[in-house]
Amino acid sequence: MSHNTAIEARRRSAVSRGVAGKSIYVDHAKNAELWDVDGTRFIDFTAGIAVTNTGHCHPKVMAAVAKQAALFTHTCFHVGPSEGYVQLCERLNDIVDTGAPNKSLCLTTGVEAVENAIKIARSATGRPGVIAFGGAFHGRTALGMALTGKAKPYKTSFGPLPGDIYHAPFPNEYLGISVDEALRGLDLILTSDIAPDDVAAFIVEPVQGEGGFVIAPPAFLKALRAIADKHGIVLIMDEVQGGMARTGRMLSGEHSGVKPDLVTLAKGLGGGLPISAVVGRAELVDAPHAGGLGGTYAGNPLAVAAAHAVLDVLKEDDLCARADVIGTRLKEALIKMAGDHREIGDVRGLGAMVAFELVKDGDPSRAAPELCNAIVAEAQKRGLILLSCGTRYNVVRLLPALTIEDGTLDEGISIMCASITAALDAHKSE
Ligand SMILES: Cc1ncc(COP(=O)(O)O)c(C=O)c1O
C-alpha cells in the first residue's frame, strides 16, 4: 500500500467527512510543483485555490517569515501591536482605489474579511439588509453561508441562517442571463422584499470564483454602483479569490473601472500564510466602535511579514503582466481544444483566472459534471492538479502560480489537453 493510500485510510477514520477534497498528501512544494509523500511529482494548476499566486515557498516570502519568526510570532494586535500591521494597512490603503482616503484592518481568513465588511457596512449605515448574488461564494461561517448563493453543499442542513440577506441574479452571458435581466431581478427584490433604505450593502465578486469564474460585465458593476450611490448602499467587492494580481490587475474589479466602497482581500495576500483584510473608505471602516472589530490571530506577525513580501514580489516581478501572459496561453490552448470538442462549451477568464465549461453536445443548458470530474481525475493520473467549480459542477478552473516557469506551464497545458482528449474519448466509448 502506498503511503498516500495509507494516510487516506487514516483520514477516513480520523477526519470529519465534511472536510472533503483530494487525496494527494503533500510532502513538499516549490513554485508550481508539488510532490506527494510517495515522491510523485505534480504540476499544480490550483495554487492552493488562488493562494500561492507567488508560488509555493517563494524564497522572499519564506525569508520574511523566517526573519519574523526569529523575533516574535504572536502578541495579538490588541495587546502588543506591530508596526508591520500598520504598514501593511498603509500599503493596502494605497492599492485599493475607492476614490477617497482609505483605512484597513487585518483578519485571518477570507470569510472573516467578508463578515467584517458586512459589520462595517451595517454599522456605517445603521441598516440590516445585505444583497448578494446567485452563484456567489463568500465562505463557510454562518454569515458566509447565508451570503453564499449556492445551497448545496454549502448551506444544506446547517440552518437556520442569519436573516436579512437576499440573492439577486448574477448575469451570465453563456447561460443567457443578461445584465438587464439580472438588474430586473435586483429591482424586484428592492420592491418586494426589502426597501433600498433598509439595505446596508451589496456584496459582489467581480469574477465569481467557486460559482464558475463568471465575469461580471462592467455594465452590471456600473449599474450596481449607480443604485448604491442613489440609495446610500455600501458596495463591497469580494476580491478574496480574484484579487492580488490574479486577473492581471491587483484587483479584479479594476477591469470594470468601477470603484468599490469596501474590498475584501485574503488568499493571495499571504502567499500561503493565513491573512485577510478589509480595505475601504475611511469614514466607513471607522464606523464601528472601538473594540467592535479584530480577533486573536488577526494580523498575525508571521502572516503580515509574508504579505509584505508578497506585495514586494508582485510589484518587482510585475506579476500582473505575467498573469496576462499565462492566461493568454491557457486560453489559446483551450480555444483550440474547444474548436475540436463541442463538449467544451465555453472558455473564459481574466488574466490567469481561466476556466472552461463542459456541456453535452455543445448545449449550454445541459451541464456535463461527470465529464468535468473525469477530466480532473485523468489529469491527476497524469501528474497535473486541476480543480472544478461552478454552480452546476461542470467547470474546470485554472489558477497556476503567477511565477510558474514557462516550461512547467507548457508541460501542464499539454497534460491538460491530453487529459481532456482522453476523458472525452472514454466518455464517447461508454
Ligand atoms: C470570493 C470568496 N470569498 C470568500 C471566501 C472564503 O475564504 P476562506 O475560505 O479563506 O474563508 C472564498 C473562498 O474560496 C472566496 O472565493
The ligand as a MOL file (V3000), in Angstrom:
LIG
                    3D

  0  0  0     0  0            999 V3000
M  V30 BEGIN CTAB
M  V30 COUNTS 16 16 0 0 0
M  V30 BEGIN ATOM
M  V30 1 C -14.7720 35.0980 -3.1920 0
M  V30 2 C -14.5210 34.3780 -1.9010 0
M  V30 3 N -14.8970 34.9530 -0.7490 0
M  V30 4 C -14.6870 34.3460 0.4370 0
M  V30 5 C -14.0720 33.1210 0.5030 0
M  V30 6 C -13.8390 32.4690 1.8350 0
M  V30 7 O -12.4790 32.4640 2.1220 0
M  V30 8 P -11.9080 31.4890 3.2740 0
M  V30 9 O -12.0740 30.0920 2.7770 0
M  V30 10 O -10.4750 31.9040 3.4350 0
M  V30 11 O -12.7210 31.7480 4.4940 0
M  V30 12 C -13.6590 32.4910 -0.6680 0
M  V30 13 C -13.0090 31.1660 -0.6350 0
M  V30 14 O -12.8770 30.4600 -1.5980 0
M  V30 15 C -13.8860 33.1380 -1.9110 0
M  V30 16 O -13.5120 32.5720 -3.0670 0
M  V30 END ATOM
M  V30 BEGIN BOND
M  V30 1 1 1 2
M  V30 2 1 2 3
M  V30 3 2 2 15
M  V30 4 2 3 4
M  V30 5 1 4 5
M  V30 6 1 5 6
M  V30 7 2 5 12
M  V30 8 1 6 7
M  V30 9 1 7 8
M  V30 10 2 8 9
M  V30 11 1 8 10
M  V30 12 1 8 11
M  V30 13 1 12 13
M  V30 14 1 12 15
M  V30 15 2 13 14
M  V30 16 1 15 16
M  V30 END BOND
M  V30 END CTAB
M  END
